[in-house]
Amino acid sequence: MVLLRRIWIVPVSIVVVAAIAYGVAGLQSSTYTAQSTVVVSSAPGPQGAAGSPAAANLASTYAGALPNDPTLQAYVGKTAHVNPLRAIVALPPRGSVITLQFFADTRHAALAGARAIGSGLSGAKPASSVVTPHTLTVLQNPFIATMNPAAVSARADKIRAQAAAAASGITTPATPLPPSQTARFMAQVVLIVPASGAGPTEGINPDDANHLATTYAGVIPVDDTLLQDIGNAVHQSSSQVASNLSVVNQQNTSILQVSFRASTPQTATTGARAAATLLAGPNPVAAGIVPSSLGIVSLPPPSNQVAATPARKGSTVAIGAVLGLVLGVILLVAWERSDPHVVEARSLSNQFGCPATPVDRLSPEAAHALTERWASLTDHVPARVALLPADPGSVQQTDEVAELLRHSGEGIGYLDARSGTVPHALSNGHLVDGKESVVVVHAGPPGSGGEAIALSCDLTVAVVRAGARNTEVRRLAEDLANFGLVPAWALLAPRRGHVGTPQEQHADAVPA
């Protein structure tokens, strides 16, 4: 019941967190995307084409031979001061685009190795026995080394294998793994077989245009010169442009869709227009673009007509509501645990500083012995024992306890003082006819005259319902102390059901 009374914290938490999420979503700027469309022309152009079959075949040859080229390995080791053995890996080429990766145990070594590969292969005298001069051009130099996911997986597999071997008692020699599976970091350099590297051709036919468009889709987003020039136009760094620029080749066509994403329509439009202008015409800035091979089909509309991708407030509010629910449950549980309940007689005894007895299974015989124990704590005969409920929530349990005590045996008197007025018999001391040894004075809760009744008696017995909070019990003890009342005994009554079972005696009492 106490938990249900505090359940309000959950909906409040949901509303508050959802409102915060809605406000944050409102502060998020919308994203604008502008798009230019260019096409690979099938008209004859300068000799050779980077997307021609000859260039693609040469790129495949280089990708297969360069990782194991001893001349290149020696150059990289000498230039970058790294160990190049088995550290160079070539990805499957995309048309005439080659991506070479270098693996090392530190970020600095990975970057140095990848940069040495680019400088060694793109010069007039390539540092390779298989590369013809002027047949490779660097599209993108590495500027960051990333974590190698294969190394993490390989280490996990190694740990599992060692654990399995230790469990079975059988050890087998481990096969050395290449750096591509063990080195922590990886950097890569992107190169292309340029137009002049594939040998002369008659021009670009329609089939070649489709293949060339595929190559361009991989070349354009990583060309350092292009990214820098677009960045100058939109006042962004090359890395920012790289994350905002996208090039998509429509399948089985020579059409390229060049898109630029920005926080304002003006920037999006400027970026998309700049990209198309820098790529088309006789003097493209990208190293892998054949001059006059790209023509502009369309440019983005004026900036005031660029549609925005609005912030997703609906999903943000839904996520906020879920987080609010979780937070509310956590706060509710934390609140409950920060103020524990009284569920044991020992805990009640610690709160009042007096003996405590649970009465959920107290038999009449045990109840009679308990009243005799109370009589022994005072010299007054008969002993006047005030039965005081701890709070209004304990009144029903106190009524049941009083009923149990008054019928627990001979010599037990009963006086109903729940009205809060001190009975005349209690004030003048004439309570009994000489047969009773204990008189149970049934008082009301504190605040309704119960303190006055307790002050008129010889000792006070507090009745506390199970599940009451420790703070509530401590507050009761402090309030009684303000009247000079210190309970001599405490009874822990069950939250529900009857307080006594005649068939059993309960021995879980805290001794005096």
C-alpha positions as CSV (number, residue, x, y, z in Angstrom):
1,M,0.0,0.0,0.0
2,V,2.8,2.4,0.8
3,L,4.4,1.5,-2.6
4,L,1.1,2.3,-4.3
5,R,0.9,5.7,-2.5
6,R,4.2,6.6,-4.0
7,I,3.5,5.3,-7.5
8,W,2.8,8.8,-8.6
9,I,6.5,9.4,-9.0
10,V,6.5,7.1,-12.1
11,P,4.0,9.1,-14.3
12,V,5.6,12.4,-13.1
13,S,9.0,11.1,-14.2
14,I,7.6,10.1,-17.6
15,V,6.1,13.5,-18.2
16,V,9.2,15.4,-17.1
17,V,11.7,13.4,-19.1
18,A,9.4,13.4,-22.2
19,A,9.0,17.1,-21.9
20,I,12.8,17.6,-21.7
21,A,13.2,15.3,-24.7
22,Y,10.6,17.3,-26.6
23,G,12.4,20.6,-25.8
24,V,15.8,19.1,-26.8
25,A,14.3,17.9,-30.1
26,G,12.9,21.4,-30.7
27,L,16.4,22.9,-30.3
28,Q,17.9,20.5,-32.8
29,S,18.5,22.1,-36.1
30,S,16.8,20.7,-39.2
31,T,19.0,19.1,-41.9
32,Y,18.8,20.2,-45.5
33,T,20.0,18.2,-48.4
34,A,20.7,19.5,-51.9
35,Q,21.5,17.3,-54.9
36,S,23.2,17.8,-58.3
37,T,23.0,15.2,-61.1
38,V,25.9,14.6,-63.4
39,V,26.4,12.0,-66.2
40,V,29.4,10.2,-67.6
41,S,29.4,11.2,-71.3
42,S,29.8,8.5,-73.9
43,A,31.4,11.0,-76.4
44,P,35.1,10.4,-77.2
45,G,37.4,12.1,-74.9
46,P,41.2,12.2,-74.2
47,Q,43.1,8.9,-74.5
48,G,42.4,6.3,-71.9
49,A,39.8,6.2,-69.2
50,A,40.2,5.4,-65.5
51,G,37.1,3.2,-65.7
52,S,38.1,1.3,-68.8
53,P,38.6,-2.5,-68.6
54,A,42.4,-2.0,-69.1
55,A,42.6,0.3,-66.1
56,A,40.4,-2.0,-64.0
57,N,42.6,-5.0,-65.0
58,L,45.8,-3.1,-64.1
59,A,44.2,-2.2,-60.7
60,S,43.4,-5.8,-60.0
61,T,47.0,-6.8,-60.8
62,Y,48.4,-4.2,-58.5
63,A,46.0,-5.2,-55.7
64,G,47.1,-8.8,-55.9
65,A,50.9,-8.1,-56.1
66,L,51.6,-5.1,-53.9
67,P,50.9,-6.6,-50.4
68,N,53.8,-9.1,-50.9
69,D,56.1,-6.9,-53.0
70,P,59.5,-7.0,-51.1
71,T,60.6,-3.7,-52.7
72,L,57.5,-1.9,-51.3
73,Q,57.9,-3.5,-47.9
74,A,61.6,-2.4,-47.7
75,Y,60.6,1.1,-48.7
76,V,57.9,1.4,-46.1
77,G,60.0,-0.1,-43.4
78,K,62.9,2.3,-44.1
79,T,60.7,5.4,-44.5
80,A,58.2,4.9,-41.7
81,H,60.4,3.0,-39.3
82,V,57.8,0.2,-38.9
83,N,57.7,-3.5,-39.5
84,P,56.0,-4.0,-42.9
85,L,56.1,-7.8,-43.0
86,R,52.5,-9.1,-43.7
87,A,51.2,-5.7,-42.5
88,I,50.0,-4.5,-46.0
89,V,46.5,-5.6,-47.1
90,A,44.7,-4.7,-50.4
91,L,40.9,-4.5,-50.5
92,P,39.1,-5.8,-53.6
93,P,39.4,-3.0,-56.1
94,R,36.4,-0.9,-57.2
95,G,37.0,-0.4,-60.9
96,S,40.4,1.2,-61.1
97,V,40.4,2.3,-57.5
98,I,42.8,0.5,-55.1
99,T,42.6,0.7,-51.3
100,L,45.7,-0.4,-49.4
101,Q,45.6,-0.8,-45.6
102,F,48.6,-0.9,-43.2
103,F,48.3,-2.5,-39.8
104,A,50.4,-1.7,-36.7
105,D,50.1,-1.8,-32.9
106,T,50.1,2.0,-32.5
107,R,48.2,4.8,-34.3
108,H,51.4,6.6,-35.2
109,A,52.9,3.5,-36.8
110,A,49.7,2.7,-38.8
111,L,49.5,6.3,-40.1
112,A,53.2,6.4,-41.0
113,G,53.0,3.1,-42.8
114,A,50.0,4.0,-44.9
115,R,51.4,7.4,-45.8
116,A,54.7,5.7,-46.9
117,I,52.7,3.4,-49.2
118,G,51.0,6.4,-50.9
119,S,54.3,8.4,-51.3
120,G,56.2,5.3,-52.5
121,L,53.7,4.3,-55.2
122,S,52.6,7.6,-56.7
123,G,56.0,9.1,-57.6
124,A,57.9,9.1,-60.9
125,K,60.0,6.2,-59.5
126,P,57.6,3.9,-57.7
127,A,59.0,2.0,-54.8
128,S,57.8,-1.3,-56.3
129,S,59.0,-3.8,-58.8
130,V,55.5,-4.2,-60.3
131,V,54.2,-0.6,-60.6
132,T,54.9,1.2,-63.8
133,P,55.7,4.9,-63.4
134,H,52.8,7.3,-63.5
135,T,50.2,4.5,-63.3
136,L,49.1,5.2,-59.7
137,T,47.8,8.5,-58.2
138,V,46.8,9.1,-54.6
139,L,43.2,9.9,-54.2
140,Q,43.1,10.2,-50.4
141,N,46.0,10.2,-47.9
142,P,45.2,8.7,-44.5
143,F,44.5,11.3,-41.8
144,I,43.4,9.0,-39.0
145,A,44.1,5.5,-37.8
146,T,41.1,3.4,-36.6
147,M,40.8,0.4,-34.3
148,N,41.1,-3.0,-36.0
149,P,38.0,-5.0,-35.2
150,A,39.6,-8.2,-36.4
151,A,42.2,-7.9,-33.6
152,V,39.5,-7.7,-30.9
153,S,37.8,-10.8,-32.3
154,A,41.1,-12.6,-32.7
155,R,42.1,-11.9,-29.1
156,A,38.7,-13.1,-27.9
157,D,39.1,-16.3,-29.9
158,K,42.6,-16.8,-28.5
159,I,41.3,-16.5,-24.9
160,R,38.5,-19.0,-25.6
161,A,41.0,-21.4,-27.2
162,Q,43.4,-21.1,-24.2
163,A,40.6,-21.7,-21.8
164,A,39.4,-24.8,-23.7
165,A,42.9,-26.1,-23.9
166,A,43.4,-25.6,-20.2
167,A,40.1,-27.4,-19.5
168,S,41.0,-30.4,-21.7
169,G,44.6,-30.5,-20.7
170,I,45.6,-30.7,-24.4
171,T,47.8,-28.0,-25.8
172,T,48.6,-27.5,-29.4
173,P,51.1,-25.0,-30.9
174,A,49.3,-21.8,-31.9
175,T,49.6,-20.7,-35.6
176,P,51.0,-17.2,-35.8
177,L,48.4,-14.7,-37.1
178,P,49.2,-11.9,-39.5
179,P,49.1,-8.3,-38.3
180,S,45.8,-7.7,-40.0
181,Q,44.3,-10.0,-37.3
182,T,46.4,-9.0,-34.3
183,A,47.5,-5.4,-34.7
184,R,45.3,-2.9,-32.8
185,F,45.2,-0.1,-35.4
186,M,44.7,0.3,-39.1
187,A,45.1,3.2,-41.6
188,Q,44.5,3.1,-45.4
189,V,45.5,5.0,-48.5
190,V,43.3,5.1,-51.6
191,L,44.9,5.1,-55.1
192,I,43.6,5.0,-58.7
193,V,45.0,4.0,-62.0
194,P,44.7,7.3,-63.9
195,A,43.6,7.8,-67.5
196,S,47.1,7.6,-68.9
197,G,48.0,4.5,-67.0
198,A,45.7,2.1,-68.9
199,G,47.1,2.8,-72.3
200,P,45.4,4.6,-75.2
201,T,41.9,3.9,-76.2
202,E,39.5,5.3,-78.7
203,G,37.3,7.0,-76.2
204,I,34.4,6.2,-73.8
205,N,31.7,4.1,-75.2
206,P,28.3,3.7,-73.5
207,D,29.3,0.4,-71.7
208,D,32.6,2.0,-70.5
209,A,30.5,5.0,-69.2
210,N,28.6,2.7,-66.9
211,H,31.7,1.2,-65.5
212,L,33.4,4.6,-65.2
213,A,30.4,5.9,-63.3
214,T,30.8,3.1,-60.7
215,T,34.5,4.1,-60.4
216,Y,33.7,7.7,-60.0
217,A,31.1,7.0,-57.2
218,G,34.0,5.6,-55.2
219,V,36.5,8.2,-56.2
220,I,34.7,11.4,-55.7
221,P,33.9,11.3,-52.0
222,V,37.5,10.6,-51.0
223,D,39.4,12.9,-53.3
224,D,41.4,15.3,-51.0
225,T,41.6,18.2,-53.6
226,L,37.8,18.1,-54.2
227,L,37.0,18.0,-50.5
228,Q,39.2,20.9,-49.8
229,D,37.8,23.0,-52.7
230,I,34.2,22.3,-51.6
231,G,35.2,23.1,-48.0
232,N,36.5,26.5,-49.2
233,A,33.1,27.2,-50.8
234,V,31.0,26.3,-47.8
235,H,33.5,27.3,-45.1
236,Q,34.0,23.8,-43.7
237,S,36.9,21.5,-43.1
238,S,37.7,18.6,-45.5
239,S,36.6,16.1,-42.9
240,Q,33.2,17.9,-42.4
241,V,32.7,17.9,-46.2
242,A,33.6,14.2,-46.4
243,S,30.8,13.4,-43.9
244,N,28.2,15.6,-45.7
245,L,29.0,14.7,-49.3
246,S,27.5,11.6,-50.9
247,V,27.7,10.2,-54.4
248,V,25.3,7.5,-55.6
249,N,25.5,5.8,-59.0
250,Q,22.1,4.6,-60.3
251,Q,22.4,0.9,-61.1
252,N,23.3,0.0,-64.7
253,T,23.4,3.7,-65.7
254,S,26.1,6.3,-66.0
255,I,24.2,8.8,-63.9
256,L,25.7,10.1,-60.6
257,Q,23.7,11.9,-57.9
258,V,25.9,14.2,-55.9
259,S,24.2,15.3,-52.6
260,F,25.4,17.6,-49.9
261,R,23.8,17.8,-46.4
262,A,24.0,20.9,-44.2
263,S,22.1,22.7,-41.4
264,T,21.0,25.5,-43.7
265,P,19.5,25.4,-47.2
266,Q,22.1,28.0,-48.4
267,T,25.0,25.8,-47.4
268,A,23.4,22.6,-48.8
269,T,22.8,24.3,-52.2
270,T,26.3,25.8,-52.3
271,G,27.9,22.5,-51.5
272,A,26.0,20.5,-54.1
273,R,26.6,23.2,-56.8
274,A,30.3,23.4,-56.0
275,A,30.7,19.7,-56.2
276,A,29.1,19.4,-59.7
277,T,31.0,22.4,-61.0
278,L,34.4,21.2,-59.8
279,L,33.8,17.7,-61.4
280,A,32.4,18.6,-64.8
281,G,34.2,20.2,-67.7
282,P,37.7,19.9,-69.2
283,N,39.5,20.6,-65.9
284,P,38.1,18.5,-63.1
285,V,39.8,19.0,-59.7
286,A,39.5,15.3,-58.7
287,A,42.6,13.3,-59.8
288,G,40.7,10.3,-61.0
289,I,38.2,12.1,-63.2
290,V,38.8,12.0,-67.0
291,P,38.6,15.6,-68.4
292,S,35.3,16.3,-70.1
293,S,33.9,12.9,-69.1
294,L,31.3,14.4,-66.8
295,G,28.4,16.7,-67.8
296,I,25.9,18.5,-65.6
297,V,22.4,17.3,-66.0
298,S,20.7,19.4,-63.2
299,L,21.7,21.6,-60.3
300,P,19.8,22.0,-57.0
301,P,16.9,24.6,-57.0
302,P,17.3,27.9,-55.1
303,S,18.0,27.6,-51.4
304,N,14.5,28.7,-50.4
305,Q,13.1,25.6,-52.2
306,V,15.3,23.0,-50.6
307,A,13.3,20.8,-48.4
308,A,14.4,20.1,-44.8
309,T,14.5,16.9,-43.0
310,P,12.8,17.9,-39.7
311,A,14.0,16.7,-36.4
312,R,12.2,13.6,-35.3
313,K,10.3,14.9,-32.3
314,G,7.9,12.0,-32.2
315,S,10.6,9.3,-31.8
316,T,12.5,11.6,-29.4
317,V,9.5,12.0,-27.2
318,A,8.8,8.3,-27.2
319,I,12.4,7.5,-26.2
320,G,12.1,10.2,-23.5
321,A,8.9,8.5,-22.2
322,V,10.6,5.1,-22.0
323,L,13.6,6.6,-20.2
324,G,11.2,8.5,-17.9
325,L,9.5,5.2,-17.0
326,V,12.8,3.5,-16.2
327,L,13.9,6.5,-14.2
328,G,10.6,6.6,-12.3
329,V,10.9,3.0,-11.4
330,I,14.4,3.4,-10.2
331,L,13.5,6.5,-8.1
332,L,10.6,4.6,-6.6
333,V,12.7,1.6,-5.6
334,A,15.5,3.8,-4.3
335,W,12.9,5.8,-2.2
336,E,11.5,2.7,-0.8
337,R,14.9,1.2,0.1
338,S,16.1,4.5,1.6
339,D,13.3,4.3,4.2
340,P,12.8,0.6,5.1
341,H,9.7,-0.9,6.8
342,V,9.4,-2.4,10.2
343,V,8.9,-6.1,9.6
344,E,10.7,-7.7,12.5
345,A,10.3,-7.4,16.3
346,R,14.1,-6.9,16.6
347,S,13.9,-3.8,14.3
348,L,11.0,-2.4,16.3
349,S,12.9,-2.9,19.5
350,N,15.9,-1.0,18.1
351,Q,13.6,1.9,17.2
352,F,11.9,2.2,20.7
353,G,14.8,1.0,22.8
354,C,12.6,-1.5,24.6
355,P,11.6,-5.1,24.3
356,A,9.2,-6.0,21.4
357,T,7.0,-8.9,20.8
358,P,5.3,-10.0,17.5
359,V,1.6,-10.8,18.1
360,D,0.6,-12.4,14.8
361,R,0.6,-15.9,16.4
362,L,0.3,-15.0,20.1
363,S,-1.8,-17.5,22.0
364,P,-4.0,-16.5,25.0
365,E,-1.7,-18.3,27.3
366,A,1.3,-16.4,26.0
367,A,-0.7,-13.2,26.2
368,H,-1.5,-13.8,29.8
369,A,2.2,-14.5,30.6
370,L,3.1,-11.2,28.8
371,T,0.7,-9.2,31.0
372,E,2.2,-10.7,34.1
373,R,5.6,-9.7,32.8
374,W,4.3,-6.1,32.5
375,A,2.9,-6.2,36.0
376,S,6.4,-7.1,37.3
377,L,7.8,-3.9,35.8
378,T,5.8,-1.7,38.2
379,D,5.1,-1.6,42.0
380,H,1.5,-0.5,41.5
381,V,-1.2,-3.1,42.1
382,P,-3.0,-3.5,39.9
383,A,-0.6,-2.4,37.2
384,R,-2.2,0.1,34.9
385,V,-0.9,-0.7,31.3
386,A,-1.8,1.8,28.6
387,L,-2.2,0.1,25.2
388,L,-1.3,2.9,22.8
389,P,-1.7,2.6,18.9
390,A,1.4,4.1,17.2
391,D,-0.7,5.9,14.6
392,P,-4.3,6.0,13.2
393,G,-3.2,3.1,10.9
394,S,-2.6,0.9,13.9
395,V,-6.0,1.4,15.6
396,Q,-7.6,-1.7,14.2
397,Q,-4.7,-3.9,15.2
398,T,-4.7,-2.3,18.7
399,D,-8.4,-3.1,19.1
400,E,-7.7,-6.8,18.3
401,V,-4.7,-6.8,20.6
402,A,-6.8,-5.4,23.4
403,E,-9.5,-8.0,22.8
404,L,-6.9,-10.8,23.0
405,L,-5.4,-9.5,26.2
406,R,-8.7,-8.9,28.1
407,H,-9.7,-12.5,27.4
408,S,-6.3,-14.1,28.0
409,G,-7.0,-15.3,31.5
410,E,-7.9,-14.5,35.2
411,G,-6.7,-11.3,36.9
412,I,-6.8,-9.2,33.7
413,G,-9.0,-6.1,33.9
414,Y,-10.0,-3.8,31.0
415,L,-10.8,-0.1,30.7
416,D,-11.9,1.6,27.5
417,A,-10.3,5.0,27.2
418,R,-10.4,5.5,23.5
419,S,-12.4,8.7,23.8
420,G,-9.3,10.4,25.0
421,T,-10.9,11.5,28.3
422,V,-9.2,10.1,31.5
423,P,-11.9,7.9,33.2
424,H,-12.8,8.8,36.8
425,A,-11.8,5.3,38.0
426,L,-8.3,5.8,36.4
427,S,-7.8,9.2,38.0
428,N,-8.8,8.2,41.6
429,G,-7.0,4.9,41.5
430,H,-10.1,2.8,42.4
431,L,-10.0,0.4,39.4
432,V,-10.8,-3.0,40.6
433,D,-12.4,-5.1,43.3
434,G,-9.2,-6.6,44.4
435,K,-9.0,-9.6,42.0
436,E,-7.1,-8.0,39.0
437,S,-3.4,-7.8,38.9
438,V,-3.2,-6.0,35.5
439,V,-5.6,-3.5,34.0
440,V,-5.3,-3.0,30.3
441,V,-6.2,0.7,29.5
442,H,-7.3,0.9,25.9
443,A,-6.1,4.3,24.6
444,G,-6.6,6.1,21.3
445,P,-3.7,7.1,19.0
446,P,-1.4,10.1,19.8
447,G,-3.0,13.4,18.9
448,S,-6.5,12.3,20.0
449,G,-5.9,12.1,23.8
450,G,-3.8,8.9,23.8
451,E,-0.8,10.7,25.5
452,A,-3.0,11.9,28.4
453,I,-4.2,8.3,29.0
454,A,-0.6,7.0,28.9
455,L,0.5,9.6,31.4
456,S,-2.1,8.4,33.8
457,C,-0.9,4.8,33.7
458,D,2.0,3.0,35.2
459,L,3.6,2.0,31.9
460,T,2.9,2.3,28.2
461,V,2.8,-0.5,25.6
462,A,3.0,0.8,22.0
463,V,1.2,-1.2,19.2
464,V,2.8,-0.8,15.8
465,R,1.5,-2.4,12.6
466,A,3.9,-4.4,10.5
467,G,5.0,-2.4,7.4
468,A,5.2,0.9,9.2
469,R,8.3,2.9,8.2
470,N,11.2,3.3,10.5
471,T,10.9,7.1,10.2
472,E,7.3,6.9,11.4
473,V,8.2,4.8,14.4
474,R,11.1,7.1,15.3
475,R,8.8,10.1,15.1
476,L,6.4,8.5,17.4
477,A,9.1,7.8,19.9
478,E,10.2,11.4,19.8
479,D,6.7,12.7,20.2
480,L,6.1,10.5,23.2
481,A,9.4,11.6,24.7
482,N,8.2,15.2,24.5
483,F,5.5,14.2,27.0
484,G,8.0,12.3,29.2
485,L,6.7,9.0,28.0
486,V,9.0,6.1,27.2
487,P,7.3,2.9,26.1
488,A,8.2,-0.1,28.3
489,W,7.2,-2.6,25.7
490,A,6.2,-2.7,22.0
491,L,3.9,-5.0,20.1
492,L,4.4,-5.7,16.4
493,A,0.9,-6.4,15.0
494,P,0.3,-8.0,11.6
495,R,-0.8,-5.8,8.8
496,R,-3.8,-8.0,7.9
497,G,-5.7,-10.8,9.7
498,H,-6.0,-11.7,13.3
499,V,-3.3,-10.9,15.8
500,G,-3.5,-14.2,17.6
501,T,-3.8,-17.9,16.9
502,P,-4.7,-19.9,20.0
503,Q,-3.1,-23.1,18.7
504,E,0.4,-21.7,18.5
505,Q,2.7,-19.7,20.7
506,H,5.1,-17.4,19.1
507,A,8.6,-17.3,20.6
508,D,10.1,-14.5,18.5
509,A,10.2,-12.0,21.3
510,V,13.0,-9.6,22.2
511,P,13.8,-10.2,25.8
512,A,13.9,-7.3,28.3
